[in-house]
Amino acid sequence: MIQLKRQQSKQNDSGSIMNRPAHLEVEHIFVGYDGKTVLEDLTFQVPHGKRVAVVGPNGAGKSTLFKALVGLIPLRNGNIHIHGRPLGDHQHCVAYVPQREEVDWHFPLSVSDVVMMGRYGRQGWLGYPSRQDREIIFHCMEQMGVSDLAKNSIRELSGGQQQRIFLARALAQEPHILLMDEPFSGIDTPTQETTLSILEELKQVNVTVLVSTHDLSMASQKFETTLLINRRLIAYGTADRVFTQENIQQAFGTRLLMMNGAAFIDECCPQDEDHVEHLDD
């Protein structure tokens, strides 16, 4: 079982400490690159401990949303609040697992080096890992089944192993909110099952989870809530309310094929989302 200690947030104006799972509020945010808007007037709230599937076509802004939520991309307008306070007031509260294609796997790091990165924000001013840090990273590697790979170079790993170590790194951060960008893309079945099992354990300790996926079936079966976007909000709520033919058609357009009442999405040749976002208005 995952054991996550609650990170204490800064004091609010009344002086109380909010030592609880994060309530995420996204309010009318606009995000873009190079003068082009990618996300327009996006608003939603995620209650404590919920699991949300973020769904939309390639280039819809899913990766951009996650990067905005961890402060990698500045907002053009709007606000993001965690625990009722502005983004940035909570150090290391949000953990982010990017798409594997965004990582330089040729960089000379070992598996344990990568997982230890999740502890950097919690180390003292000297930056040396403590005994507790080492125990936590070992526990997280064990949880993800990669402890035997601790000394291996990341360049030697399979796609499934890569996914496992980046999730281990995120768990080592002891986050209140976990963001995973396309974690089920191109991985083996055991890694998918392990990831889903970890997400279930995170639910038990009230960690808020947002996962982007193209798999509408998985979104409806494994997540309580779905956020359907295509540069703006299309629908947000339970799968039965979100995955209507009208909403899916609005989100996916000509990529949607309806056959015998079932929806099929043409995403056979996915591109890097940030690249698409630079090109498309």
C-alpha positions as CSV (number, residue, x, y, z in Angstrom):
1,M,0.0,0.0,0.0
2,I,1.2,3.5,-0.8
3,Q,2.1,5.6,2.2
4,L,2.0,9.3,1.5
5,K,2.5,11.9,4.2
6,R,0.4,15.0,3.8
7,Q,2.5,18.0,2.9
8,Q,1.6,21.0,5.1
9,S,0.6,24.0,3.1
10,K,1.4,27.6,4.0
11,Q,-0.8,29.3,6.5
12,N,-3.8,31.0,5.1
13,D,-5.0,34.4,6.2
14,S,-6.7,33.1,9.3
15,G,-3.5,31.3,10.4
16,S,-4.9,27.8,10.1
17,I,-2.9,25.0,8.4
18,M,-4.6,23.2,5.5
19,N,-3.2,19.7,5.8
20,R,-5.6,17.9,3.5
21,P,-6.0,16.8,-0.1
22,A,-5.9,19.5,-2.7
23,H,-9.0,21.1,-4.1
24,L,-8.1,22.3,-7.6
25,E,-9.8,25.3,-9.1
26,V,-9.1,26.4,-12.7
27,E,-10.8,29.7,-13.5
28,H,-11.1,31.2,-17.0
29,I,-7.5,30.4,-18.0
30,F,-6.0,31.4,-21.3
31,V,-2.7,29.7,-22.3
32,G,-0.8,30.0,-25.5
33,Y,2.5,30.0,-27.4
34,D,4.2,32.5,-29.7
35,G,1.1,34.7,-29.9
36,K,-1.3,31.8,-30.5
37,T,-3.9,30.8,-28.0
38,V,-4.1,27.1,-27.2
39,L,-6.5,27.0,-24.2
40,E,-9.4,29.5,-24.2
41,D,-11.4,30.5,-21.1
42,L,-11.1,27.0,-19.5
43,T,-12.9,26.7,-16.1
44,F,-13.4,23.6,-14.0
45,Q,-13.0,22.4,-10.4
46,V,-11.7,19.1,-9.1
47,P,-12.8,18.1,-5.5
48,H,-10.4,16.4,-3.1
49,G,-9.2,13.0,-4.1
50,K,-11.1,12.7,-7.4
51,R,-9.8,10.9,-10.5
52,V,-10.3,12.8,-13.7
53,A,-9.7,11.6,-17.3
54,V,-8.7,14.5,-19.5
55,V,-9.9,13.6,-23.0
56,G,-9.6,15.3,-26.3
57,P,-8.0,15.0,-29.8
58,N,-4.3,15.5,-30.5
59,G,-3.6,19.2,-30.3
60,A,-6.6,19.9,-28.0
61,G,-4.3,21.4,-25.3
62,K,-4.1,18.5,-22.8
63,S,-0.4,18.7,-22.4
64,T,-0.5,22.4,-22.3
65,L,-3.1,22.3,-19.5
66,F,-0.8,20.0,-17.4
67,K,2.2,22.2,-18.0
68,A,0.2,25.2,-16.9
69,L,-0.9,23.4,-13.7
70,V,2.8,22.9,-12.7
71,G,3.9,26.4,-13.7
72,L,5.9,25.4,-16.8
73,I,3.8,27.6,-19.0
74,P,2.6,31.0,-17.7
75,L,-1.1,31.9,-17.9
76,R,-2.1,34.7,-20.2
77,N,-5.2,35.2,-18.2
78,G,-7.2,33.5,-15.5
79,N,-6.3,31.9,-12.2
80,I,-5.3,28.5,-10.8
81,H,-5.9,27.8,-7.1
82,I,-4.9,24.8,-4.9
83,H,-6.2,24.7,-1.4
84,G,-7.7,28.1,-2.2
85,R,-4.4,29.7,-2.8
86,P,-2.7,30.8,-6.0
87,L,-0.5,28.4,-8.0
88,G,3.0,28.6,-6.7
89,D,2.1,29.0,-3.0
90,H,2.3,25.2,-2.5
91,Q,5.8,23.9,-3.1
92,H,6.0,20.4,-4.6
93,C,2.2,19.9,-4.2
94,V,1.7,18.9,-7.8
95,A,3.7,16.0,-9.4
96,Y,3.8,15.7,-13.2
97,V,4.5,12.6,-15.3
98,P,5.2,13.9,-18.9
99,Q,4.8,11.9,-22.1
100,R,7.8,9.7,-22.6
101,E,8.6,11.4,-26.0
102,E,9.3,14.6,-24.0
103,V,12.2,13.1,-22.1
104,D,15.8,12.9,-23.2
105,W,16.4,9.2,-22.5
106,H,20.0,9.4,-23.6
107,F,20.9,11.6,-20.6
108,P,23.4,9.7,-18.4
109,L,21.2,9.0,-15.4
110,S,20.5,5.9,-13.5
111,V,17.0,4.8,-12.5
112,S,17.6,5.7,-8.8
113,D,18.9,9.1,-9.9
114,V,15.6,9.8,-11.7
115,V,13.4,8.7,-8.8
116,M,15.5,10.7,-6.4
117,M,14.5,13.8,-8.4
118,G,11.2,13.5,-6.7
119,R,12.8,14.2,-3.4
120,Y,14.8,17.3,-4.4
121,G,12.3,19.8,-3.2
122,R,12.2,18.2,0.2
123,Q,15.9,18.1,0.8
124,G,17.7,20.6,3.0
125,W,19.7,23.5,1.9
126,L,22.8,21.4,1.4
127,G,20.8,19.2,-1.0
128,Y,21.9,15.9,0.3
129,P,19.5,13.0,0.4
130,S,18.7,11.8,3.9
131,R,18.1,8.3,5.1
132,Q,14.4,8.9,4.8
133,D,14.7,10.1,1.2
134,R,16.6,6.9,0.3
135,E,14.0,4.8,2.0
136,I,11.1,6.6,0.2
137,I,12.7,6.2,-3.2
138,F,13.4,2.5,-2.6
139,H,9.8,2.0,-1.5
140,C,8.5,3.8,-4.6
141,M,10.7,1.7,-6.9
142,E,9.5,-1.4,-5.2
143,Q,5.9,-0.3,-5.7
144,M,6.5,0.1,-9.4
145,G,8.5,-3.1,-9.7
146,V,11.8,-1.4,-10.8
147,S,13.9,-1.7,-7.6
148,D,16.1,-4.3,-9.4
149,L,16.9,-1.7,-12.1
150,A,18.1,0.9,-9.6
151,K,21.6,1.1,-11.0
152,N,20.7,0.7,-14.7
153,S,20.9,3.6,-17.1
154,I,17.6,5.0,-18.2
155,R,18.7,4.6,-21.8
156,E,18.6,0.8,-21.3
157,L,14.9,0.7,-20.4
158,S,11.8,-0.4,-22.3
159,G,8.9,1.9,-22.7
160,G,7.0,0.2,-19.9
161,Q,10.0,0.5,-17.6
162,Q,10.4,4.2,-18.5
163,Q,6.8,4.8,-17.5
164,R,7.2,3.0,-14.2
165,I,10.3,5.0,-13.1
166,F,8.6,8.3,-13.9
167,L,5.6,7.3,-11.9
168,A,8.0,6.2,-9.1
169,R,9.6,9.6,-9.2
170,A,6.2,11.3,-8.9
171,L,5.2,9.1,-6.0
172,A,8.5,10.0,-4.2
173,Q,7.4,13.6,-4.4
174,E,4.5,12.7,-2.0
175,P,2.1,14.9,-4.1
176,H,-1.4,16.2,-3.3
177,I,-2.1,16.2,-7.0
178,L,-0.8,13.9,-9.7
179,L,-0.8,14.7,-13.4
180,M,-0.1,12.0,-15.9
181,D,0.1,12.8,-19.6
182,E,-0.8,9.8,-21.8
183,P,0.6,7.2,-19.4
184,F,-1.1,4.3,-21.2
185,S,0.2,5.1,-24.6
186,G,2.6,2.4,-26.0
187,I,3.1,0.4,-22.8
188,D,2.8,-3.3,-22.0
189,T,-0.2,-4.7,-20.3
190,P,1.5,-5.4,-17.0
191,T,2.6,-1.8,-16.7
192,Q,-0.9,-0.6,-17.5
193,E,-2.3,-2.8,-14.8
194,T,0.3,-1.7,-12.3
195,T,-0.4,1.9,-13.1
196,L,-4.2,1.5,-12.7
197,S,-3.6,-0.3,-9.4
198,I,-1.4,2.6,-8.1
199,L,-4.1,5.0,-9.1
200,E,-6.6,3.0,-7.1
201,E,-4.3,3.1,-4.1
202,L,-3.9,6.9,-4.5
203,K,-7.6,7.2,-4.4
204,Q,-7.6,5.5,-1.0
205,V,-5.3,8.2,0.4
206,N,-7.2,11.0,-1.3
207,V,-4.6,12.1,-3.8
208,T,-6.2,14.1,-6.7
209,V,-5.3,12.5,-10.1
210,L,-5.7,13.9,-13.6
211,V,-4.8,11.6,-16.5
212,S,-4.9,12.5,-20.2
213,T,-6.0,9.6,-22.5
214,H,-7.4,9.0,-25.9
215,D,-9.1,5.8,-24.7
216,L,-12.8,6.7,-24.2
217,S,-13.6,3.3,-22.8
218,M,-10.9,3.5,-20.1
219,A,-12.0,7.1,-19.3
220,S,-15.6,5.9,-18.7
221,Q,-14.7,2.7,-16.8
222,K,-11.7,3.7,-14.6
223,F,-12.4,7.4,-13.8
224,E,-15.3,9.0,-11.8
225,T,-15.1,12.2,-13.8
226,T,-14.2,13.2,-17.4
227,L,-12.9,16.5,-18.7
228,L,-13.5,16.7,-22.4
229,I,-11.7,19.6,-24.1
230,N,-10.7,20.9,-27.5
231,R,-8.9,24.1,-26.7
232,R,-11.9,25.0,-24.6
233,L,-14.3,23.1,-22.4
234,I,-16.6,20.8,-24.2
235,A,-18.1,18.9,-21.2
236,Y,-17.2,18.0,-17.7
237,G,-18.8,15.5,-15.4
238,T,-19.6,11.8,-15.3
239,A,-19.0,9.7,-18.4
240,D,-22.6,9.2,-19.2
241,R,-23.1,13.0,-19.3
242,V,-19.9,13.8,-21.1
243,F,-19.7,11.1,-23.8
244,T,-22.8,12.0,-25.7
245,Q,-22.7,11.9,-29.5
246,E,-23.0,15.6,-29.7
247,N,-20.1,16.3,-27.3
248,I,-17.8,13.7,-28.9
249,Q,-18.6,15.1,-32.4
250,Q,-17.9,18.6,-31.1
251,A,-14.6,17.6,-29.6
252,F,-13.3,15.2,-32.4
253,G,-15.0,16.5,-35.5
254,T,-14.1,14.6,-38.6
255,R,-11.9,12.2,-36.6
256,L,-15.1,10.7,-35.2
257,L,-16.7,7.6,-36.8
258,M,-20.0,6.3,-35.5
259,M,-20.8,2.6,-36.2
260,N,-23.8,0.8,-34.7
261,G,-24.0,3.3,-31.9
262,A,-20.3,3.1,-31.0
263,A,-17.8,5.9,-31.3
264,F,-14.4,5.3,-33.0
265,I,-11.8,8.0,-32.9
266,D,-9.2,8.2,-35.7
267,E,-6.0,8.9,-33.8
268,C,-3.9,6.4,-35.8
269,C,-1.0,8.8,-36.3
270,P,-0.7,10.9,-33.2
271,Q,1.7,13.9,-33.3
272,D,3.5,15.6,-30.5
273,E,0.8,17.7,-29.0
274,D,2.9,20.8,-28.3
275,H,4.0,20.7,-31.9
276,V,0.4,20.6,-33.1
277,E,-0.5,23.4,-30.8
278,H,2.2,25.6,-32.3
279,L,0.8,25.0,-35.8
280,D,-3.0,25.1,-35.2
281,D,-5.1,28.0,-34.2
